Amino acid sequence: MKIRTINFLPLLVILLILLFPLPVYGERYFTSELNSELAEHSGNFYITIYDENGRVLDKMARKVAIGDEIITEDDRHYKITRVDHERAYARYLGEDQILLGYKEYFERVVLPAGAMPKKKGIVAMYHTHSDEAYQPSDGKANIPARGGIYKVGAALADKLSRMGVKVAYDRTPHDPHDANAYHRSRRTAVRLMKKRPIAILDVHRDAVPDPDFYEKNIQGQKVTKIRLVVGRQNPQMAANLDFARKMKAYVDKTHPGLIKGIYIGKGNYNQDLMPTALLIEVGTHTNKRYEAEKGVRLFADAVPKVLGVATSMPGTQGTTQGVRSDVAKSPGAWRNFFIVLIAALILGGAFLLISAGSISGAKERLGSFISREVTSSMLPRRKEGKKEEQKDEETK
């Protein structure tokens, strides 16, 4: 009787792809491939998003995909269900309860004006689209390698430094402004990661033509609003979104109306590098640059506060171990763990079924394996018990 041999190589390849996507697909999968459809902030294209009743929810200069999500300025959560050229339509999911929970927490906790992070660390900054500028102030919407966005970044870095936060601000240009810009800026982000930052910010501006869409009067000064962007195609997505929610919750408390909303979009944006990576859009190209600088300075107030109190969030037992430990305890981190665990169990079951040839055969093998393991685990104890009995008899 011939024994049929089975080629397990395809199963092994599938297992490796599911469990270890980064090494298999490589760096380019998380940059060029996932961002190849994005023509963001170019000024030649923008899209308007409507709810189910035809009310305008948002506008943005980026490709919008089905499955993208929006958390609006008033904390309402939507999911994109249809895209039709320059229009997209979203279904209402309800108020974002996680964000509201963080708001409630920040309302209860009183942080001194000079409160600083209990864990010292560096906030890293860079610009993927280094040509982005503000037309009323800079004369052009795009200036290769030296856009006005650098001055907005400098305003953010200066405010953080004045608050006592160490800043690693990399001004490397990543022109041209194309889909591969994120692949080029990844080298910069990886270089910044060597400094072991507690957060990394990619600073942009939008390209919606209407300047009023981002303008806001806060505490008597005219500023631009800021949008937070999270890439939904990266393994850190849940943690990145959790960080964005905390930032919005705190800024809404201190500077209501400054955060335009949170957009969870198709792409990676190099946010797979760490849980506290975030892309921010400070106004649009038709806003005055000094208004964007004012807005980003107000935003800076929240950065050390959120990073400093992250491990004092509910469920972390009041410990102070920095933001990474808090993110590790977030629902997103646990969800990723269980996805990998379930995938491993499914593949293991398939492997057992194929090798056994039938369900009954698989059950027999599994039962035999469990019985053998239980028996083997008991044997050492029995031997030790016999040795002790022999020693007792010898002493008698």
N, C-alpha and C positions, 0 to 999 in steps of 0.2 A: 504493500500500500504506500503510495507516494504522499509525502507531506507537502501541502501547498505552501509556498513561500510568499510572503506579502512584502511589498516595497513600502517601507514606512517613511521614506524621504519626503514625499509630499505633505504628509501629516506633520512632520517635524518642521518643515518650512512654514506652514500655516501657523503652527504654535509660536514660532519665533516672531512672525510678523505681528501676531496679536499681542504678545507679551512684551516685545521689545521693538516698538515702532521706530524709535529714533535711529538706532544703528542700521536697521534694514533700509529705511527710506532715505536716510541721510539728511544733511542740513538743508539741501536745496528743496526737499519736499516741504519743509516748514517755512520756506521763504518764497522763492520764485514761483513754485507751483501753486501754493495756496493764495498768493497775492497776484497771480497773473491776470485775473479779471478786473483788478482794481484800477480805475483811472481817477483816483481821488485828488481833490484839491487842484485840479487843472484849470478851473475857471471856464472850461468849454462845455461842461456838463454838470447838471445838478438834478436832483430828483425830489419830488414832493410826496410825502407819505400821508395817506388819509386813513381815518378810521372807518368802521362799517357804515356810519351815517354820513360820510362825505366830509367830515370836519378835518381840517389840516392838523396833523399831529407834529410834523417835523419837515425840515428841508435840509439837504446835505449834498455836498459835491463828492459823491462816491457811488459806486455801483451797489445797489441794494439787492439782496438775494432772498428768495423764499427760505424761511427758517430763521432769518435775522430777528432780533428782538430789540425793543425800545423800552426804556424806563424813562418816562417823561419828567419834566420839571416838577409836576405835582404828584410824582411817585406812582403813576398809573403804568401798568406793565402790558405791553402789546407784542404780538408776534406777526411778522410779515407772512401773508398768505398768498399774495398775488403781486406780480410785477408786470407792468405794461409800459414799456419805454421809459418815459420820464415821470411816471406815476407808479406808486406802490400802495398796497392796501393792507391794513393790519387788523387783526382780531384782538379784542380786549380780553386780557387774562385775569384782570382784577388788580387791586392795589398790591404793590410789592411788599409783602408782609415782613420779609427779612430786613429790608431797608427801614421800614417803619419801626421794627424792633430796635435797630441801632439808633434811630432818632429818639426813641423813648429812653434808651440807655443814656445817651448824651444829655438829655433833658434832666435826668436824675443826678448825673455826675457833674460837679462843679470843678472845672479846671482853672487854676490860677492863670492870670494873663501871661506870666512868664514861665509857665510849665514847660519843661523840656523832656525829651525822651529819656527814660530811665536807662535804656540801653544805648550806648554811644554807637554811632555808625555813620556811614557815608550815604548821601543821596546822590545818585548818578543821573546825569542828564546828557541828552544828545538830540540831534535833529536828523531824521531820515530825509525829509524834504528841505534841504538846506537853501533852496532858491526861493522859498515862500516869503512874500513881502506884503506890505500894506500900501495899496496904491495911493491913497490920499497923502500919506506921509513920505513914502519911499519913491514915489513917482512911477513905479511899475508894480504889477502884481507878482512878478517873478524876476529875481536878480540872481543869475547863476552863481552858486558857491558863496554868496554873501547877502542873502535875503534879510529883510528886516526882522525875520523870526529870530535871528541871533540876538537882537537887542531885547526882544521879549524874553528869550532864554536868560540873558544876562540880568534882566530885572528880577526874574524868579531866583536865580542863583544868588544875587546880591541880598535879596530879602531873607533867604534862608540862612545865609552867612551871618547877617546881622542878628539873627535869632540864635546863633550859636551852633548851627547845623553845618557839619562839614559837607562840602559839595565837590563832586568830581564832574566837571562840566567839559565834555569833549566837543570841540568845535569842528571836527572833521567834516568836510563837505561830502555829499553822496550823490552829486549830480551824475547823469541827468535825471529829471523828474519822470521816471517811468516805473513799470512794474517790477523791475529789478532793483529799485532803490532800497527795498527792504533787505535784499540779499547783501548789498554793499554795506548797509548800516549795521547788519548783524555782526560784521567783523568789529565794528566800533563797540557794539553792545557787549560782545564777548570779551573784548579788552577791558571794558569797564567792570565786568563781572569779576575780574581778577583782583579788584580792589575790595571785594566782598561787601558790596553796598547793601543797605537794608531796603532800598527801593531804587527803581530805575524808571525815569520818565522820558518819553519821546515827545518833544514839544512841536506842535503843528499849528496851523490856522486853517479854517475851512475856506471854501470858495463859493459860497452862496452870494449871488449878486446884491441882494437887499441888505444894506448896512443896518437897518432897523431891526432885522431879525435877531441880531446878537447884541444890540445896544441895551444898556440897563443903567438906571440911576440908583446907586447904592450908597447910602449914608452921605448924600449930597454930592457925590462925584460920579461923573459919567464914565462907565467902564464897559468892557465887552464881556459877555457871558462866556462860559467855558464848557465844552462838551467832553465827557469822559468816554473813551472807546476801548472796548474789550474784544479781542479776537476769539471767536468761538471754535476755531479749529486748532486748538493746542491743548496738551494734557494739563496745563495749569489753569485752564479757563475758569473753573469754579472758584479757585483761589483768587485769580485776578479780579473776577466779578465781585467777590466778597470784599476785596480791598477797595474797589471803586464804590461800592455801596457805603462803606464806612466813611470814605472821603466825602461823598455827597451828603450823608447824614450830618456830619460835623459842619460842613460849609453851610448847609441849609439852616443850621442853628445860629451860626455867627454872622453870615452874610447871605440872608435869604434872597433867592433869585439869581445868584451868581452862576450856579451850575445849570446849564441848559438841559442836561439829562445824561443818561448813560445809553450808549449804543453798543449792542452785542452783535458784531458783524462777521460775515464770512471772511476769514483770513487768519493770520497768525500774529503778525506785527512783532515778531520776535519775543512775544510774551511767554513763550515756553521756557525762557531762561530762568525766570524766578516768579514766585507767587505774587510779589508786589511790583510787578512791571505794569506800567500804565501809559496809554497814549492819551494826550490831552490836545484839544483844539481850542485855541485862544482866539475867539472872534473869527472874522472872515476878511478876505482881501480888500473889501470896500470900507472897512472900519479904519479909523485913525490909529496908528501904531501906539501912540501914548495912552490911548484908552485901553488897548490890549495889555500894555505894561501895568497899568493900574489894576486891571482885573486879575492878572496873574500874581501880583503882589498880595492881593486879598486871599487868593487861593493858597498862597504859601503859608498863611497862618495855620491852615489845617494839617499840613504835612507832618511837622514834628509832633503835633498833638495826637494824631491818629496813630502814627508809628510808635509813639511813646506809651499810649494806653491800650495798645492792641491786646496785650496779654492780660489786661484787667477786664476784658469783655466777659459777659455772662458765660459760665461753663468752664472758665479757665482757672478757677480757684484762686484768683487774685495774685497769681505768680507774676514775676517780672523776668521773663526770659527772652524778650525781644519779639518782634513780629513774626518770625518764622515759626516759633512754637505754636502761636495762635492759629496760623494758617494751617498747620499740620493737623489741628484739631477741628478744622472747619468741616461742614458736611460734604463739601466738594472733595476733600482729600479722602474721606472715608468712601465716598461713592466710587472714586477711581480704584481704590483698593478692592472693593467688592466686584467691580466689573472684571478686573484681572482675575480674581479668584473664581468667578463664575465661568469665565472663558476657559480657564485651566481645567475646571471640573468637567465641562462639556467635552473638551478635546480628549481628556483622559478617558471619559466614558466611551467616546467614539473609538478611541484606540483599543480599548478593552473589547468592545463589541466586534470590531473587525478581526482582531487577532483570535477571538474565541470562535467566531463563525456563526454564533446564534445568541439570542438573549439568554436562553437557559445555560449555555456554555459560559457566558460572561458572568452569570450569577454564581455558577460553580467555582470559577476561578477567583472571584472576589471573596466568596465564602471561605475557600481554601486559604487565600492569602491572609484574611483576618484571623482565621483559626490558628494558622502557623505563627503569625506575629504575636498573638496573645499567649500562645503556648511558650514561645521562645522568651517572652518577657517574664514569664513566671518561673522558668527553669533556674535562673541564677539564684532566685530567692529560696527555692527548694534546696538547692545545693548548699547554700549558706546555712539553711535551717538544719540540714543533716550534719554539717561540720560542727555546729554549735552543740547538737545532741551528742556527737562523739566526744567533744571536749568535756561535756558534763559527765559522761560515763567514765572518762579517764581520771577526772578529779575525784570521783567517788572511790 
